[in-house]
């Protein structure tokens, strides 16, 4: 279905949803990944873009950030689109274009005045095996290639983790006592087979219903659980591990995020790392995130819903998990705009039907992803759970400096 930036379509969408925008699924392939097949895409569609593009193992949520997938990257790849119904027809307008047109009417004046954009997105990352030990650049180093820095966070939704994949453990950082010279030698040996960089790290077992905070400059090798990842609006990274699951990592990914005139500069690769962050002896205490109740003492039985903070250690984004009890009707207020993905259940949200699909074809529209404008969030979003047995579970991703979050 064609995506358009036609003038007036964004306003129509805003009016149609009364401040709640319906989004189409956004699928992203990665050439270096093997899909874990847990993000509800139809089995026939994981390689629908062709083997050379790799399998689809990501779904991007509330994204105004284009994917950086090399010269074969598709038009608008990674960009979310708003669905507008016109009689029996559906039209689409990019969320980015709508925000550019309507500004604070969608994301709120606070964010528009500071960023002039929606400065985060979330995604489902779904890989059968682990990823290479890699890092995301901070603003200083990302600016060398025209991008923003990329902090991110992980949450492992129980609904998408019926199995843990091949290696449900994530390496974080560098073992205390390791020297920069030892890591530099691993990078110099990148093209010689296994550069053995994870010999200098530690892996942590991943648990559904928990998460991790991953600031820029921190080496990490994500494990094979299906992961919900709120992050800053960027797609910058560099792979520092040369062999994973007996698969060679292309050398070009080591220098991804490096200016062309600095390729070959191993000292720059070391400089990109936040060394103190990597050798933190209290990695789990400082980076692990267990859910925290938004309101202490709230309960499904008494209040009809409960909310937990699931990503709360970054100023650049935050995320909540909302659960609405079977049969309940609730109104939930927030102080900032946010995107949502429905993980479980069915019912009504404002003017929309919401439901959790079991299987999605590539290009198919769904009723599980929306963007809530700041004004609608402040007024309160009415949710009706139409099931008498199944709770509604929704993940909510917010932009920077959420007024409701005290770090």
N, C-alpha and C positions, 0 to 999 in steps of 0.2 A: 504494500500500500504506500502510495507516494506521501512524502512528508513535505509540508509546505510552510512557508513563513508568511503567508498571505495576511495582509493587514486586516485587523478586526477579528481574526480567528481566535486570538488569545483572549480578547475581551468576551467573546461568545463563550469560550470554555469556562472562564471565570464566573460568568453569570449562570451558565448551565449547571455548574456544580456548587453554586452558592459558596464560592471560596475554597472548594475542594476539587482538585484537578485529577482526573483519571489518567494514568500513564500506561503506555504500551510496554511490554517486556523488551529489554535491551540485552541481546546476547553477544558475547565477545569471545572469539577463539584465542588460543595461545599456541604457537607452533611448538613450544618446548614442553607442553603438558599432555597428560593422558587423562581424559575426563573420568571423574569418579561416579558419574551417572546418578547423582542424588538431587539435582536441581529441577527435576520434573520435566525436563525436555524429552520429547519422544525419542525412543532409541534409534530411530532411523535418521534423526536430525543432528546428532552430535558432530558429524563431519559433512553437514550439508553445504558448507562453504568450500569444500574441496580439501583433499589431503594435504596440499601444500600450505594451507592456512593453519592446519592443526585442528584439534578437536575443540568444541565449545565447552569450556569448563568454568565460565564466569557469566553471571547475570548482573549487570550494572543497574543501580537503583538511584532514582532522583539525580541523574548525572547531566551536568552541563560541561563535562570534561571529555574531550575526544581521546579515544584509545590511541596509543603509540605502538603500532604493530608493524612498522616497517613499510616498504614501498607497496605492498599488496593490501594495505589497510583500506577497508571499504569506506565509501562516503557516509559520513555521520556515524561511523562506528563508535560505540560507547556513549552516544548521546541519547538521552531519554526524550520521548515524544509524548505530548499531550493528545488524548483522544477526544475529539469533538463529534457528537452525534448530530446529524442533520437529516431528520426523517429516517429513512432506512439506510442512509449512507453514513460512513464514518470518514472524517478528515483528521489529519494530524498536523500539529505544529510543534517544532522543537521546544522543549522546556527552556533552553537557552534563549531562543528568539523571543519567547513570551516574556521572560524576565527582563530581557533587554528593552522590550516595548513597555511593559507595565511596571517595571522597577519595584518600588516599595509596596505596591499594591499586592505583590505576590510574596516577596521575601521579607517585607518590613523595611521601614526607613532606616532603622539602625544598621542593618547589614548592607543595604544598598549604598548608604552614604560612605561607609567605610571600605567596601569591597567592589561596589558596582557590578556584582555578580553573585551567584550562589556558590560559596567557596568550599563546598565539600561534596562528596557523594558516598554512597555505600555500594557494596557488591556482595554477591555470593561467589566465593572461590571454592571450586570443587575438583580436586585432583586426586587421582587414585593413589599416587605415591607422594613422597615429600618433594619439595622444591629445593633448589640449590641454596646454600648459605649466601645471602645477598644483603644489600643495604639500599636504603632510599636516601637521597641527598637532602640536606637542609636547604633553606632558601638561598644561602650564599652560593653553594656549589650548583644547585639546580639552575640558578639564573645564568650560569655559563652556557647552558643549552636552551635558554629561553623558557624554562619551566619554573614552577614553584616547588618548594620543598614538600616532602610527603611524610608527615606522621600518619600512622594508621593504628587501628585496634582490631582485636579479634573477639568474636563471640561464637560459640559452637551450639547452634540451635538443636535441641533434642529432636525436633520434627524432621530434620534433614540428616540425622546421623544414626540411621538404623544399622550402619556398620562404620567402622573407623578407617577403612581403607588399608593400605599396605603398611603404613608407618605412622600411627597416631601419636607421634612425639615431635616436638619442635625444638630445634637447637636455638638458643639465645646467647648472643654475646661471645666473649672470649674468656677463657679460664684465667683467673687472677694469677699473676706471675709470668704470663706470656709476654714476650717482647714484640715490639713493632717489627724488628728485623725478622723474627720467625714468621709473622704473617706476610711480610713483604716477600719472603722466599717462596711461600705458597703461591703468591700471585705471579711471581716470575716463572714458576713451574706450571702455570695454568695449561699450557699446550703440550705437556709431557705425560698426559694421562691423568691419574688421580693426584690432585695437588694436596690432598689430605688435610684441608683446612679445618674440618670438623674435629680433627684430633685435638684441637685447641679450644673446644667448646663443650657445652653440656646440654643434653636434651631433657625436656620436661614432658611428662605424660599429659595428654590433653583430655579434659573432662567435659562432656556435654553440659550445657547450662552454666559454663564459666567462660572467662576470657582473659586476654592479655593486652597490655599497652605497649606499642612499638614506636618509640620516637625516631625521628630521622637520625641516621648515623649509627644505628644499632644493627649489627649483623644478626640475621635470623634465617632459619631454614624451615619454613612452615611445614607442618606435618599434614597427614592425609585426611584429616577430618574436614567435612564441609563447613565452611567458615563464613560468617557474616562479618564484613569488614567496613566499618565507617572509616573515612580517611579524608585528608585534605585534597582539594581539587587539583590533582597532579597524577601523572603516570610515569614518573621518573624512577629508575632503579639501575643497579649494576650487580651482576652475578659474580660472586667471588669464589665459588666452588666449581671445579671443572668436570666432576664425574658424580652422577646421582643415579642410583639404581642401575648401574652399569651403562648408563646413557651419557655420552659426551655432551657437555654444554658448549655451544659455539663460542669461540673467542670473542666474537663481536659483542656478545652479551656482557663480557667483562668490561668492555669499554663503552657500553651503553650509558649515556649520561655524561660522557667525557667529551669536551670540545675536540674537534678534529685535529687541531694543532697541538693537543696535549696527549693524543693517543700514544702509548708507549711509556708514559710517565707514571711509573709505579709509585713514586712518592706521593703523587696527587691522589691515587687510590687510597693510600694510608691516611692522608690528610682528610679525606671525606669522612672517615670513621670518627665518631665521638668516642675517643679512647676510654675516658673515665666511665662513660655509660656502659661500654662493652665489658670492662673488667670489674663491674660492680659485684662485690661478693654477696650482696643481698638481692640478687636478681628477682627471685620469686616474691619476696616481700615488697619490692618496689614496683614490679611490673604486672604481677598477677591480679586479676579482677574477679572477685566473687560478687554475685548480685547484691545490691543494697536497696532496701525499700525506699521509695520516694517519700512515703508518709509512714512513719513508725506506727505499728499497731493496726494498720488497715488490714482488712480480710475480705475474701470473696463472699463469705457468708453474710457479713454485716454491711458491706459497702457495695457489693455487686461487681466490684473490680479491684484489682491490685496492680500497682506499677512498681517495677524495679529498675534502678539504674543498672545497666550492664556494661556501658563504656563511659568512664567518668574521670579519667586521669589526664585528659588533654584539654587545653583551652581551644583547640581548633575544631572540635566536634564533640558530640556526646550522643548517647543512645539509651533508649528505654525499652523494656518489654512490658506490654500491657496485656493483662488477662481479664476478660469479661466473663462472668459466670453464666452458665446455661440459663436461658430464659430472662436474663436481666436486661434492663434498659438503663443506661448511664449517660451522663454528660461529663466529658473529660476536658479540662482546660489546661492550656500551656501558654507560656509567655512569648514563644518564638515559633516561626514557621518550621515545618519539618516534613520529611518524606516518610511513607510507611510501606511495609510489605506485610500482608496477611499470611500468617504461618499456619493457622488452624481455625476451623469453624466457618460459619456463614451467618449472614444477617444483613443489617442495614447500617450505613454510616452516612449521616446527613441525607443528601438526595440520592445516594448511590446504594445499589446492592453490593455486598462484599461476599466473597467466597474463596475458598482455597482449592485451586485446581489440582487434580491428581496427575494429569499429564498435559503437556503443552506442545503443540506443533510450532515449528519455527515460523514466525510471522503471524501467529494467532493472537488475538486480543484476549485479555483476561480481566477479571474484576478483583485482583489481589494487590494492585500497586496504585498509590495515590500520593499527591502532594497537597499538604494543608497550608494555606496561606496564613500569614501572621494574624490577620484580623479574624479569620475563622477559628484559629487556635485559641485566641484570647476570648472570643465569644463562647467557645466550648463546642466540642464535637459530640453530637448525640450518636450513640451506638446501641443498636438493638440486637441482642443475640436471639435468633429465631429457633435455635435448637434447645431441646429440654435435656440433652445429655452431653453435648460437646461444648467446651469453652471456646471463645474466640481468643486467639493469641496474635498480637500484632507487635512487630518491631518498628521503632520510631527513631529516625536519625535526624539530628539537629546540627545547625551550623555553629560557628565559633561563639564562645563566651555566652553560653546559654544562661539567661538571667535566673532560671530556676535551679541551676546547679552551683553548689558551693564546693569548690575543690579543696 
